[in-house]
Amino acid sequence: MLQAFINVFRIAELRTKILFTLGMLAVFRIGHWIPLPGVNQAELEKFFQQQVADGSAAGRAAQFVGVFSGGAFGHSTIFGLGVMPYISASIIFQLLGSVLPSMKALQNEGPTGRQKIMEWTRLATIGLCVVQGIGWLKYISAMGLVYQQWAANPVWWVMAVAALTAGCMFLMWLGEQIDKHGIGNGVSLIIAA
């Protein structure tokens, strides 16, 4: 087993792909700690610890969502949405492909059709990011976890939603780069990381 692992690093192309993937995952972990401005991180962490300790439905839901966001909900970072909007958009278009004949025909066109569906998936991801970002920010604002001077400022809302959306889009791009230049399954690796 150890010899097989060592042999992997002797092949230059495979070594490059593995090191690239590890580098991209390191970038993800660094970005995971960039906090969303205006959020009282200490109060947010206490709130989630209390929810989990109580065993409430909200606590269980927060733990479940934390799996897909890398635990970023517990300290509200720019990667707080994780790749959930992208996964949701992908699922939506897969389901549409089985329901709508025009979408099925587009899928069957080959690389051109799949490229078009991928573009639509990216656009739908942006829409889902905005909706989920607003929902998340309203929730933590209602719980008093956002500093009052920030929560009352419409510019903060635009900035915070834009930061969450940009974070998700960056993670989507990171996953695509791992697919293209790394060992593959980029989004799955980001979820696992």
C-alpha positions in Angstrom: 0.0 0.0 0.0 2.8 2.4 0.9 4.7 1.5 -2.2 1.6 2.2 -4.4 1.3 5.7 -2.7 4.9 6.4 -3.3 4.6 5.3 -7.0 1.8 7.8 -7.5 4.3 10.6 -6.8 6.8 9.2 -9.2 4.6 9.9 -12.2 5.0 13.6 -13.0 1.6 14.2 -14.5 -0.2 12.5 -11.6 1.9 14.2 -9.1 1.1 17.6 -10.7 -2.6 16.9 -10.6 -2.5 15.8 -6.9 -0.5 18.8 -5.9 -2.8 21.2 -7.8 -5.8 19.6 -6.1 -4.2 19.9 -2.7 -3.3 23.6 -3.4 -6.9 24.4 -4.5 -8.3 22.7 -1.3 -5.8 24.8 0.7 -7.2 27.9 -1.0 -10.7 26.8 0.0 -9.7 26.3 3.6 -8.1 29.7 3.8 -11.2 31.3 2.3 -13.3 29.4 4.8 -12.0 31.7 7.5 -12.7 35.0 5.9 -15.7 36.4 8.0 -18.7 38.2 6.5 -18.4 41.8 7.7 -21.1 43.1 10.1 -21.9 39.7 11.7 -21.2 39.3 15.4 -19.1 36.1 15.0 -18.9 35.3 18.7 -22.7 35.6 19.2 -23.3 33.5 16.1 -21.1 30.7 17.4 -22.7 30.8 20.8 -26.2 30.7 19.2 -25.4 27.6 17.1 -23.7 25.8 20.0 -26.9 26.5 22.1 -29.1 25.2 19.3 -27.1 22.0 18.9 -26.9 21.5 22.7 -30.7 21.9 23.0 -31.2 19.2 20.3 -33.7 21.4 18.6 -34.8 20.9 15.0 -33.0 24.2 14.1 -29.8 22.8 15.6 -30.1 19.6 13.6 -30.8 21.5 10.4 -27.8 23.8 11.1 -25.6 20.7 11.5 -26.9 19.2 8.2 -26.5 22.5 6.3 -23.0 22.8 7.9 -22.0 19.6 6.2 -22.5 21.2 2.8 -21.0 24.6 3.7 -18.0 23.2 5.4 -19.2 24.4 8.7 -19.1 28.0 7.5 -22.6 28.7 8.8 -21.3 28.5 12.3 -19.1 31.5 11.8 -20.7 33.1 8.7 -17.9 33.4 6.2 -17.9 34.5 2.6 -18.1 30.8 1.8 -21.1 30.5 4.0 -23.4 29.2 1.3 -20.9 26.6 0.2 -21.7 24.8 -3.0 -25.3 24.2 -2.1 -26.8 26.6 -4.7 -24.7 25.1 -7.4 -25.7 21.6 -6.5 -29.4 22.7 -6.3 -29.2 24.3 -9.8 -27.5 21.2 -11.2 -30.3 19.0 -9.8 -33.0 21.3 -11.2 -31.5 21.1 -14.7 -31.2 17.3 -14.4 -34.8 17.1 -13.5 -35.8 19.5 -16.2 -33.9 17.2 -18.7 -36.2 14.3 -17.8 -39.4 16.3 -17.9 -39.0 18.8 -20.8 -38.4 17.3 -24.3 -36.6 20.4 -25.4 -34.1 20.1 -22.5 -33.7 16.4 -23.2 -32.9 17.2 -26.9 -30.4 19.8 -25.7 -28.7 17.2 -23.5 -28.5 14.8 -26.4 -26.8 17.4 -28.7 -23.5 16.4 -27.1 -20.8 18.8 -25.9 -22.6 21.9 -27.4 -25.8 21.2 -25.6 -24.1 20.3 -22.3 -22.2 23.5 -22.5 -25.4 25.5 -22.9 -27.0 23.7 -20.0 -23.8 24.4 -17.9 -24.2 28.1 -18.7 -27.8 28.0 -17.6 -26.8 26.2 -14.4 -24.3 28.9 -13.6 -26.9 31.6 -14.1 -29.4 29.7 -11.9 -26.7 29.3 -9.3 -26.4 33.1 -9.1 -30.2 33.4 -8.6 -30.2 30.7 -5.9 -27.3 32.4 -4.2 -29.1 35.7 -4.0 -32.3 34.1 -2.6 -30.4 31.9 -0.1 -28.1 34.7 0.9 -31.0 37.1 1.6 -32.8 34.3 3.6 -29.7 33.6 5.7 -29.0 37.3 6.4 -32.6 37.9 7.3 -32.5 34.9 9.7 -29.3 36.0 11.5 -30.5 39.6 11.6 -33.8 38.6 13.2 -31.8 36.6 15.8 -29.8 39.8 16.6 -26.5 38.3 15.3 -25.7 41.2 13.1 -24.4 44.5 14.5 -27.4 46.9 14.6 -25.6 49.7 12.7 -24.9 47.3 9.9 -28.3 45.6 9.8 -30.0 48.9 9.3 -27.8 49.9 6.3 -29.1 48.8 2.8 -25.5 49.0 1.5 -24.5 46.3 3.9 -27.3 44.0 2.6 -26.1 44.5 -0.9 -22.5 43.9 0.1 -23.2 40.9 2.2 -25.4 39.2 -0.5 -22.8 40.0 -3.1 -20.0 38.5 -0.9 -22.0 35.3 -0.3 -22.8 35.0 -4.0 -19.2 35.7 -5.0 -18.0 33.1 -2.4 -20.3 30.4 -3.9 -19.3 31.3 -7.4 -15.6 31.1 -6.5 -16.2 27.7 -5.0 -18.0 26.6 -8.1 -15.0 27.8 -10.2 -12.6 26.1 -7.9 -14.4 22.9 -8.3 -14.3 23.2 -12.1 -10.6 23.9 -11.9 -10.0 20.8 -9.9 -12.1 18.9 -12.5 -10.0 20.4 -15.4 -6.5 20.4 -14.0 -6.6 18.3 -10.9 -7.8 14.8 -10.1 -11.5 15.4 -10.8 -14.7 15.5 -8.8 -13.9 19.1 -7.6 -17.2 19.9 -6.1 -17.3 16.6 -4.2 -13.8 17.3 -2.9 -14.9 20.7 -1.7 -17.9 19.2 0.1 -15.6 16.6 1.7 -13.0 19.2 2.7 
